[in-house]
Amino acid sequence: MLRIAIGGIASENSSFNSLPTVLDDFQIKTGDDVLSGDRYPFLDDHPDVEFVGTLQAGAMPGGNVDPLAFSTLRADLLDRLGRAGDLDAVYFDLHGALEVEGGHDAEGELIDAARDIVGRDKLIACSLDLHGKVTSKMARNANILTAYRTAPHIDAIETRARAVRLLVECVRAGIQPSTTRIGIPMAMPGDVTNTNFEPMAGVYRLLDDTGDSPRVLDASLLIGHCWTDRPYTMANAVACGTDVERCHGLAAEIAANFWRHRSEYHYGVPAGTMDECISWARRAVQRPAFITDSGDNPTGGGVGDLTFALERLIAADVTSAVFASIPDAAAVDAMFNVGEGGRVSFELGGKLDRIYGQPLPVSGAVARLEETSGDRGHTRAYGRQAVLDLNGISVIVTERRTPFHYVDQYRRLGLDPSELDLVVVKLGYLQPELAEAAGTAFLALTPGAICQDLGSLPYRSIQRPIYPLDPDTEWRPPAFDPSGS
């Protein structure tokens, strides 16, 4: 029976978010608990494989990971890997955009350290988010790298299953694939590379049926995370298999196709200032209208408590809307202290990061209190929530940073999106449930740690020239070098 270890450390981190991701932000599973739950339902497809759980840690996107937090998690994972006994292979469930304060290639170093433990002859496979990176160290040490092919992401489980399936097949057949990487000098916001729209949909169709195992097992295109200020911040095309020249050719074709359309990528919905989006939403015939506060999207690494969009709603005299959300533990405490129906006055939000915003003085009534929201996916429990009524604007205030992707999150607070006129949510492109609920959608180009105006961000380490920061950048995929140099 084959024995394959499973583990990983995952987060998506913005260099421009000054709020660090600390150990308490991670949901951590160890041992057999790694294999439980609904993250790996496909393991039963391999009854003759013994999967060995090591450590799996995931944190909601945010600022760079605290070095002590990462070193603690990394040491625990590697210790468990070393004590796992004789292994045939390792599968790492990663994101690709995890960044540790200090600027080193944390994911590449993790894979490299695992390679030292299990040996150079054992296979390592990794699955990644398409908004992740691939460094030379990651490609050199992973036999198989594969990534999501949809944004919004609806193929996460499918991608993990593909990584494990390819790994199992290669171990059984005695195949030793390698990963070919071609870096592409582009740093594009994920919101303009939505795979529901052309030309991005067509770019990803090129990946369909790219494998003809074992010469070329799989290919991926990773857009990267443009809000990471590192020398390796860029897009990447990768292919893995036993025929290095053929893998290079396929990766070059994918990279060239992505580059060719660089000026054509778009949001897929009308995008403008917050004031413009409010005006468009008021005139929208199809309800509800959704506006995404893209610069402060916590699922892309934004802080999540900026009040700019809320202040513009108030200034525009909007009297029927939901704002999701503002994390402010002190405000939640105050609302729980007065109870439902009570009135409060305080400074809301703008406390986690003063670079892009300040607290907003507000007065209103407590409309709803919820003791806990429970776990949601690969993150910690979000804690208590409250709804603050500001003259018809229902502001969801949370104890912890909380994305609002799902309709039931609104309904449990007595807010049904289908019955609302306007919903402002801290996102970029709408996640599938909200996109289905929306009559109309607009994307607000708001300030924040992950704003769409990349030229306004203080990049210092990113490799230049790079598109679109340097719009006249010229590039073509490199020719195959048989020496591998």
Disulfide bonds with the S-S distance in Angstrom:
none
